[in-house]
């Protein structure tokens, strides 16, 4: 699906930013909806301004030094992406809760590596795109929301990409999924994850994902 070339570039943007502190509430109380919306908008607006600067200024360095890029991603991705929620959405809640603790940790780590692989693939496609927040929708009761990001490009038509965000127990807003042209990453990938899991088992799913990541990074 050609639009997911943009999706992978978007993931690269998400993971290639300068270490910015995500919002964490200073008090135990949950902020009012309007306050939460403003907080999320400010947080992600600053984040994507840094995304643009990071990709513009460091793309060539990271392309020539993939180890540095990998180290950078592994030191930042966990802070910005809720991989456990993404993993649970990919395999389904019933499968996820039936995994042992070690299985969950192993699969989450492998999903992290898969997202990092996408970031490498997307980095090569970067061509001066500018990312900025266009809109924010927050549902305080559910602790979920969307951040709409406008990707302005000098070489292709502008496009809106959406980040599904989730508030953690520590009142930190993290990315869970992305949506391009109305279709989410999880919606595309979950059927394959569950098919392999149900027909061949957990180890086969791990082998399938690990092999793809290993082949790319060799």
Beta strands, then each sheet from edge to edge (+ up, - down):
strand 1: 130-139
strand 2: 144-152
strand 3: 159-167
strand 4: 173-180
strand 5: 183-184
sheet 1: 1+ 2- 3+ 4- 5+
end
